[in-house]
Amino acid sequence: MTPKQIGAAVRKARGQRSIREVAGAAGLHRDQVTGIEQATKAYTGRSLLALGQVAGLHTHLQAKGAE
């Protein structure tokens, strides 16, 4: 997935919850969540996993080129 696709998935999964609410539950700053949703800020795997867990997303890691 591209950063824009990841951001769109996070935004959709967040639903009606505020950025502040989701960021707080994930242990992130709201600016970081906004940056991930808008694909304007780099993020760590830990940040993405925490945000995905709070937003209800499933994470699947796959080696590049693996099917």
C-alpha positions in Angstrom: 0.0 0.0 0.0 1.1 3.5 -0.6 1.2 6.1 2.2 -1.9 7.8 0.7 -3.8 4.4 0.7 -2.7 3.8 4.3 -3.9 7.2 5.3 -7.2 6.7 3.7 -7.7 3.4 5.4 -6.9 4.9 8.8 -9.3 7.8 8.2 -12.1 5.4 7.1 -11.5 3.1 10.1 -11.4 6.1 12.5 -15.0 6.8 11.5 -16.7 9.4 13.7 -14.1 9.4 16.4 -12.0 12.5 16.7 -8.3 12.5 15.8 -7.6 13.6 19.4 -9.5 10.6 20.8 -7.8 8.0 18.5 -4.4 9.6 18.9 -4.7 9.5 22.7 -5.8 5.9 22.8 -2.8 5.0 20.5 -0.3 7.0 22.5 0.4 9.3 19.6 0.1 13.1 19.1 -2.9 14.3 17.1 -0.5 16.0 14.6 1.1 12.6 13.9 -2.3 11.0 13.2 -3.2 13.9 10.9 0.1 13.5 9.1 -0.5 9.8 8.6 -4.0 10.3 7.3 -2.8 13.0 4.9 0.3 11.1 3.9 2.5 14.1 4.8 4.4 12.7 7.8 6.7 9.7 8.2 5.8 7.1 10.8 7.3 4.2 12.5 6.0 0.6 12.4 5.2 0.9 16.1 3.1 4.0 15.5 1.2 2.5 12.6 0.6 -0.7 14.5 -0.7 1.2 17.6 -2.9 3.4 15.4 -4.2 0.4 13.5 -5.1 -1.5 16.6 -7.1 1.5 18.0 -8.8 2.1 14.7 -9.7 -1.6 14.3 -7.4 -2.3 11.3 -5.7 -5.6 10.7 -2.0 -5.4 9.8 -0.4 -7.9 7.4 3.3 -7.7 6.8 4.7 -9.4 3.6 8.2 -9.5 2.2 8.6 -7.6 -1.0 8.1 -9.9 -4.0 6.4 -12.6 -1.9 3.0 -13.8 -3.0 
